[in-house]
């Protein structure tokens, strides 16, 4: 969430920056500034009214003590008027503050200067590419056909149990899935991240804290009777561990990783491009989250990109990195890099990870601050990345590593799997 004083100080620059998202932000920003001015004016009137009431109350007390009851009673009528006035001002202040808060919830983060202009994925900038696309034997299959052939993922069984988008992993498919989770976590821990196991359900405050609410409310599974939400990513519970905290500058950076199932309604998703593991309602993901000093957050983002790159390099999968354009940028992000691997059997790129810097956008919502060396409380910067989302990584391994004799397991995963081929 943007801070009103920064909106006031940078209004024109923010209007220009938000055009990268395809947003005419001028009316929103001007309304926020106007509401804030009304809020401050009303607060000042309320403060003055309460102060006058307090002065009169003390004076009334002194008059009663000195036996001047008539004069005291005359002033009591005035304090009654002030009490009614303060009540009205307080209600007015609450209404203005609530309206301002709801407006600020709807304004997305300001794109970093590096964010390219554009509205679709075609406008994203490719910044890096590595790995040779394998030449597959004639008759190579997409992963959903491989899953059926080798009996390692059962999509129909998932439909029977729950519905489309909830696959059942079987035998070596389940073991490969578990191997990927362990491998990703071990790589993150070795890089200095502390591992956490977190709840899969979060409250409304957590959803607002990291920006899933109200922006993505329709994409989250809601448990109505308890007013809880199934997490769309481990970013939500992990980042919210620090909601409302005041940390010391010496505590930074704070590095966290965790594995969770993730749940997304993916409303409106259909067609061949979401077949098999390409898009699911429940999937596994290993996440990394960083709480950083503002001066270091973009260096940290580069470090996250390098870390994810090393994991993909070790898996020997062809991949590329994209810097997202304004129209493709998430609501809370200031800058995002997407990782995509090439699915040879599908002849298309599949997104498998994102690494984002939210700057102070999330921490302002979370009230996550640190005390700097001058003793001043400042908002920290938050970052997160997938390292990695499993379904499309698994799809890429099945498709790119298929041979006439079976599916070869990447060398780095063999110690985790206990086998080197799926036959």
C-alpha positions as CSV (number, residue, x, y, z in Angstrom):
1,X,0.0,0.0,0.0
2,X,1.3,3.4,-0.9
3,X,1.9,6.1,1.8
4,X,-0.2,9.2,1.4
5,X,2.6,11.6,2.1
6,X,4.6,9.9,-0.7
7,X,1.7,10.2,-3.0
8,X,1.5,14.0,-2.2
9,X,5.2,14.5,-2.7
10,X,5.5,12.4,-5.9
11,X,2.1,12.7,-7.5
12,X,3.2,13.6,-11.0
13,X,5.9,11.0,-11.1
14,X,3.5,8.3,-9.8
15,X,1.0,9.2,-12.5
16,X,3.6,8.7,-15.2
17,X,4.9,5.5,-13.6
18,X,1.4,3.9,-13.3
19,X,0.8,4.6,-16.9
20,X,3.1,1.6,-17.5
21,X,0.3,-0.5,-15.9
22,X,-2.2,1.0,-18.3
23,X,-3.8,3.0,-15.4
24,X,-4.8,6.7,-15.5
25,X,-4.0,7.2,-11.8
26,X,-4.5,10.9,-11.6
27,X,-8.1,10.8,-10.3
28,X,-7.2,8.1,-7.7
29,X,-4.1,9.9,-6.4
30,X,-5.8,13.3,-6.3
31,X,-8.8,11.8,-4.4
32,X,-6.4,10.2,-1.9
33,X,-4.6,13.5,-1.4
34,X,-8.0,15.3,-0.9
35,X,-9.2,12.7,1.5
36,X,-6.0,12.9,3.5
37,X,-6.4,16.7,3.7
38,X,-10.0,16.3,4.9
39,X,-8.8,13.7,7.4
40,X,-6.1,16.0,8.8
41,X,-8.4,19.0,8.9
42,X,-11.1,17.0,10.8
43,X,-8.5,15.6,13.2
44,X,-7.3,19.1,14.0
45,X,-10.8,20.3,14.7
46,X,-11.5,17.2,16.9
47,X,-8.2,17.8,18.8
48,X,-9.1,21.5,19.3
49,X,-12.6,20.6,20.5
50,X,-11.4,17.9,22.9
51,X,-8.7,20.3,24.2
52,X,-11.3,23.1,24.8
53,X,-13.6,20.5,26.5
54,X,-10.7,19.5,28.8
55,X,-9.9,23.0,29.7
56,X,-13.6,23.7,30.5
57,X,-13.9,20.5,32.6
58,X,-11.0,21.6,34.8
59,X,-12.4,25.1,35.1
60,X,-15.8,23.6,36.1
61,X,-14.1,21.5,38.8
62,X,-12.3,24.6,40.2
63,X,-15.6,26.6,40.2
64,X,-17.4,23.9,42.2
65,X,-14.5,23.7,44.6
66,X,-14.7,27.5,45.2
67,X,-18.5,27.4,45.7
68,X,-19.4,29.0,42.4
69,X,-22.0,26.4,41.4
70,X,-24.0,28.7,39.2
71,X,-21.0,29.6,37.0
72,X,-20.0,26.0,36.9
73,X,-23.4,24.8,35.7
74,X,-23.4,27.5,33.0
75,X,-20.1,26.1,31.7
76,X,-21.5,22.5,31.9
77,X,-24.0,23.4,29.1
78,X,-21.0,24.5,27.0
79,X,-19.1,21.2,27.6
80,X,-22.3,19.3,26.5
81,X,-22.2,21.1,23.2
82,X,-18.5,20.4,22.8
83,X,-19.2,16.7,23.6
84,X,-21.8,16.5,20.9
85,X,-19.5,18.3,18.5
86,X,-16.6,16.0,19.2
87,X,-18.8,12.9,18.7
88,X,-19.8,14.2,15.3
89,X,-16.2,15.0,14.4
90,X,-15.1,11.6,15.5
91,X,-17.7,9.9,13.4
92,X,-16.8,12.1,10.4
93,X,-13.1,11.3,11.0
94,X,-13.8,7.5,11.1
95,X,-15.8,7.8,7.8
96,X,-13.1,9.8,6.0
97,X,-10.3,7.5,7.3
98,X,-12.2,4.3,6.2
99,X,-12.9,5.8,2.7
100,X,-9.2,6.7,2.4
101,X,-8.1,3.3,3.5
102,X,-10.4,1.5,1.0
103,X,-9.1,3.8,-1.8
104,X,-5.5,3.1,-0.9
105,X,-6.2,-0.7,-1.0
106,X,-7.1,-0.3,-4.7
107,X,-3.9,1.5,-5.9
108,X,-1.2,-0.8,-7.1
109,X,2.5,-0.5,-6.4
110,X,4.6,2.0,-8.4
111,X,6.7,0.2,-11.1
112,X,10.4,0.5,-10.8
113,X,12.2,2.5,-13.6
114,X,13.5,-0.8,-15.0
115,X,9.9,-2.0,-15.7
116,X,9.2,-1.8,-19.5
117,X,6.1,-0.3,-20.7
118,X,3.5,-2.6,-22.3
119,X,0.3,-4.4,-21.5
120,X,0.7,-8.0,-22.5
121,X,3.2,-10.8,-22.0
122,X,4.5,-10.1,-25.5
123,X,5.9,-6.8,-24.1
124,X,8.0,-8.6,-21.4
125,X,11.8,-8.2,-21.9
126,X,13.9,-11.3,-22.1
127,X,17.1,-10.7,-20.1
128,X,18.7,-14.1,-20.1
129,X,18.5,-17.5,-21.8
130,X,20.4,-20.7,-21.1
131,X,20.3,-24.4,-22.1
132,X,19.9,-26.2,-25.3
133,X,16.5,-27.4,-26.3
134,X,16.7,-31.1,-26.7
135,X,15.8,-32.8,-29.9
136,X,13.3,-35.5,-29.0
137,X,12.8,-38.8,-30.8
138,X,9.9,-39.2,-33.2
139,X,6.6,-39.7,-31.3
140,X,7.6,-37.8,-28.2
141,X,4.7,-37.2,-25.9
142,X,3.5,-34.3,-23.7
143,X,3.7,-34.9,-20.0
144,X,0.0,-35.8,-19.5
145,X,0.5,-38.7,-22.0
146,X,3.7,-39.7,-20.3
147,X,2.1,-39.6,-16.9
148,X,-0.6,-42.1,-18.2
149,X,1.9,-44.3,-20.0
150,X,4.2,-44.7,-17.0
151,X,1.3,-44.6,-14.4
152,X,2.9,-41.9,-12.3
153,X,0.2,-39.2,-12.3
154,X,-3.5,-39.9,-12.4
155,X,-5.6,-36.9,-13.4
156,X,-8.9,-38.8,-13.7
157,X,-8.5,-40.1,-10.1
158,X,-8.1,-36.5,-8.9
159,X,-11.4,-35.6,-10.7
160,X,-13.1,-38.5,-8.9
161,X,-11.9,-37.4,-5.5
162,X,-12.2,-33.6,-5.9
163,X,-12.5,-32.3,-9.4
164,X,-10.3,-31.1,-12.3
165,X,-7.0,-29.5,-11.3
166,X,-6.3,-31.9,-8.4
167,X,-4.0,-34.6,-9.7
168,X,-2.9,-37.7,-7.8
169,X,0.8,-38.5,-7.9
170,X,1.6,-42.3,-7.8
171,X,4.7,-44.5,-7.3
172,X,7.7,-42.9,-8.9
173,X,5.7,-39.8,-9.7
174,X,5.1,-39.2,-6.0
175,X,8.8,-40.0,-5.2
176,X,10.0,-37.6,-7.9
177,X,7.7,-34.9,-6.5
178,X,9.1,-35.4,-3.0
179,X,12.6,-35.4,-4.3
180,X,12.1,-32.0,-6.0
181,X,10.7,-30.6,-2.8
182,X,13.7,-31.8,-0.7
183,X,16.2,-30.7,-3.3
184,X,14.8,-27.2,-3.5
185,X,14.6,-26.8,0.3
186,X,18.2,-28.1,0.7
187,X,19.5,-25.6,-1.9
188,X,17.7,-22.8,-0.1
189,X,18.9,-23.8,3.3
190,X,22.5,-24.1,2.0
191,X,22.1,-20.5,0.6
192,X,21.3,-19.2,4.1
193,X,17.5,-19.4,4.2
194,X,15.8,-20.6,7.4
195,X,13.2,-23.3,6.8
196,X,9.7,-22.9,8.1
197,X,6.6,-25.0,8.1
198,X,3.6,-22.7,8.1
199,X,-0.3,-23.0,8.2
200,X,-2.1,-23.6,5.0
201,X,-5.0,-21.4,6.1
202,X,-4.7,-17.7,6.8
203,X,-7.0,-15.0,8.3
204,X,-8.3,-12.0,6.5
205,X,-5.6,-9.7,8.0
206,X,-2.9,-11.9,6.5
207,X,-4.5,-11.7,3.1
208,X,-4.6,-7.9,3.3
209,X,-1.1,-7.8,4.6
210,X,0.6,-9.2,1.6
211,X,-1.9,-7.8,-0.9
212,X,-3.9,-10.9,-2.0
213,X,-7.0,-9.1,-0.6
214,X,-8.9,-7.3,-1.9
215,X,-7.0,-7.7,-5.3
216,X,-7.3,-11.5,-5.7
217,X,-10.2,-12.3,-3.5
218,X,-12.0,-14.2,-6.3
219,X,-9.0,-16.4,-6.9
220,X,-8.7,-17.6,-3.3
221,X,-10.6,-20.5,-1.7
222,X,-12.6,-19.1,1.2
223,X,-13.7,-21.2,4.2
224,X,-16.8,-19.1,5.0
225,X,-17.8,-20.5,8.3
226,X,-14.4,-19.7,9.8
227,X,-13.6,-16.7,7.6
228,X,-10.2,-18.2,6.6
229,X,-8.5,-18.5,3.2
230,X,-6.5,-21.4,1.8
231,X,-3.1,-20.0,0.8
232,X,-2.3,-19.2,-2.8
233,X,1.4,-19.3,-2.0
234,X,3.7,-19.7,1.1
235,X,4.5,-16.0,0.6
236,X,1.4,-15.1,2.5
237,X,1.9,-17.0,5.8
238,X,5.7,-16.6,5.8
239,X,5.7,-12.8,5.3
240,X,2.8,-12.4,7.8
241,X,5.0,-14.0,10.5
242,X,6.5,-10.5,10.7
243,X,3.3,-8.5,10.5
244,X,3.3,-5.7,13.1
245,X,7.0,-6.3,14.0
246,X,9.7,-3.8,14.8
247,X,13.0,-5.4,14.1
248,X,16.5,-4.1,14.6
249,X,18.6,-3.0,11.6
250,X,21.2,-5.6,12.7
251,X,18.5,-8.3,12.2
252,X,18.4,-7.6,8.5
253,X,18.3,-9.4,6.1
254,X,15.8,-12.0,7.3
255,X,15.8,-15.0,4.9
256,X,13.0,-17.6,5.0
257,X,12.0,-20.6,3.0
258,X,9.2,-23.1,3.1
259,X,7.3,-25.8,1.2
260,X,3.5,-25.7,1.1
261,X,0.7,-26.9,-1.1
262,X,-0.9,-23.9,-2.8
263,X,-4.5,-23.4,-3.7
264,X,-5.9,-21.2,-6.5
265,X,-9.4,-21.2,-8.0
266,X,-7.9,-20.1,-11.4
267,X,-11.4,-19.0,-12.4
268,X,-11.8,-18.7,-16.1
269,X,-8.8,-20.9,-17.0
270,X,-9.6,-23.5,-19.7
271,X,-8.3,-24.8,-23.0
272,X,-5.3,-26.8,-24.2
273,X,-2.8,-24.4,-22.6
274,X,-4.0,-25.5,-19.1
275,X,-4.0,-29.2,-19.7
276,X,-2.2,-31.7,-17.4
277,X,0.1,-30.0,-15.0
278,X,0.1,-26.6,-16.8
279,X,-2.4,-25.1,-14.5
280,X,-3.8,-26.6,-11.3
281,X,-6.1,-25.7,-8.4
282,X,-3.7,-27.4,-5.9
283,X,0.0,-27.6,-6.5
284,X,3.2,-27.8,-4.4
285,X,5.7,-24.9,-4.3
286,X,8.9,-24.1,-2.4
287,X,9.1,-20.3,-1.6
288,X,11.8,-17.9,-0.6
289,X,11.0,-14.7,1.3
290,X,13.4,-11.9,2.3
291,X,13.0,-8.9,4.6
292,X,15.6,-6.4,3.6
293,X,17.0,-2.9,4.3
294,X,15.7,-0.6,1.6
295,X,19.2,0.2,0.5
296,X,19.9,-3.4,-0.2
297,X,16.6,-4.8,-1.7
298,X,17.5,-4.6,-5.4
299,X,20.9,-6.2,-4.8
300,X,19.0,-8.9,-2.9
301,X,16.6,-9.3,-5.8
302,X,19.5,-9.9,-8.1
303,X,20.8,-12.5,-5.7
304,X,17.5,-14.3,-5.7
305,X,17.5,-14.4,-9.5
306,X,21.0,-15.8,-9.4
307,X,20.0,-18.4,-6.8
308,X,17.0,-19.6,-8.9
309,X,19.2,-19.6,-12.0
310,X,21.7,-22.0,-10.3
311,X,18.9,-24.4,-9.4
312,X,17.6,-24.6,-12.9
313,X,21.2,-24.8,-14.3
314,X,21.7,-27.9,-12.0
315,X,18.5,-29.5,-13.4
316,X,19.8,-28.9,-16.9
317,X,16.6,-27.6,-18.2
318,X,16.5,-24.9,-20.9
319,X,15.1,-21.7,-19.4
320,X,14.9,-18.0,-19.9
321,X,14.3,-15.0,-17.6
322,X,11.9,-12.2,-18.4
323,X,11.6,-8.7,-16.9
324,X,7.8,-8.2,-16.7
325,X,6.2,-5.2,-18.4
326,X,3.9,-2.9,-16.5
327,X,0.7,-4.5,-17.7
328,X,1.9,-8.0,-16.7
329,X,3.3,-6.9,-13.3
330,X,1.5,-8.1,-10.2
331,X,-0.5,-5.7,-8.1
332,X,2.0,-5.6,-5.2
333,X,5.3,-5.8,-7.1
334,X,7.6,-3.0,-8.1
335,X,9.8,-5.2,-10.3
336,X,9.4,-8.9,-11.2
337,X,11.5,-11.4,-13.1
338,X,9.8,-14.5,-14.4
339,X,11.5,-17.7,-15.1
340,X,10.2,-19.9,-17.9
341,X,11.4,-23.4,-19.0
342,X,10.9,-24.7,-22.5
343,X,8.6,-27.7,-22.9
344,X,9.9,-29.4,-26.0
345,X,6.9,-31.8,-26.3
346,X,4.5,-28.8,-26.1
347,X,6.7,-26.5,-28.1
348,X,6.1,-23.6,-25.7
349,X,7.5,-21.8,-22.7
350,X,6.1,-22.5,-19.3
351,X,6.4,-20.1,-16.3
352,X,7.9,-21.8,-13.3
353,X,9.1,-19.0,-11.0
354,X,8.8,-15.4,-10.2
355,X,11.1,-13.2,-8.2
356,X,9.7,-9.9,-7.0
357,X,10.7,-6.8,-5.0
358,X,7.7,-5.2,-3.4
359,X,9.8,-2.4,-1.8
360,X,7.7,-0.9,1.1
361,X,4.3,-1.7,-0.5
362,X,3.7,-4.9,1.6
363,X,5.5,-3.7,4.7
364,X,3.3,-0.6,4.9
365,X,0.2,-2.9,4.9
366,X,1.9,-5.2,7.4
367,X,3.3,-2.4,9.5
368,X,6.7,-4.2,9.3
369,X,9.4,-1.8,10.4
370,X,13.0,-1.7,11.5
371,X,14.8,0.6,13.8
372,X,17.8,2.2,11.9
373,X,21.1,3.3,13.4
374,X,19.7,6.7,14.1
375,X,16.9,5.2,16.2
376,X,14.2,6.0,13.6
377,X,11.5,3.5,12.7
378,X,11.4,2.8,8.9
379,X,9.5,0.5,6.7
380,X,11.5,-2.6,5.6
381,X,11.4,-3.9,2.0
382,X,9.9,-7.4,1.3
383,X,10.8,-9.7,-1.5
384,X,9.7,-13.2,-2.5
385,X,10.4,-15.8,-5.2
386,X,9.4,-19.3,-6.2
387,X,12.3,-21.8,-5.9
388,X,10.4,-23.5,-7.5
389,X,6.8,-24.2,-8.4
390,X,6.7,-28.0,-8.9
391,X,4.1,-28.8,-11.5
392,X,5.7,-27.3,-14.6
393,X,9.2,-28.2,-13.4
394,X,8.0,-31.8,-13.2
395,X,6.3,-31.4,-16.6
396,X,9.5,-30.1,-18.1
397,X,11.5,-33.0,-16.7
398,X,9.1,-35.6,-18.0
399,X,9.0,-34.0,-21.5
400,X,12.6,-32.9,-21.9
401,X,14.2,-36.0,-20.4
402,X,12.0,-38.6,-22.2
403,X,13.8,-41.3,-24.2
404,X,12.6,-44.3,-26.1
405,X,13.5,-46.4,-23.0
406,X,11.8,-44.3,-20.4
407,X,12.3,-41.0,-18.6
408,X,15.7,-40.2,-17.3
409,X,16.0,-38.5,-13.9
410,X,18.3,-35.4,-13.7
411,X,21.6,-36.3,-12.1
412,X,21.2,-34.0,-9.1
413,X,17.8,-35.6,-8.2
414,X,19.0,-39.3,-8.3
415,X,20.2,-39.3,-4.7
416,X,16.8,-37.9,-3.6
417,X,14.8,-40.3,-5.8
418,X,16.7,-43.5,-5.3
419,X,16.3,-44.3,-9.0
420,X,17.6,-42.9,-12.3
421,X,14.9,-43.9,-14.7
422,X,11.1,-44.1,-14.9
423,X,10.4,-47.1,-17.1
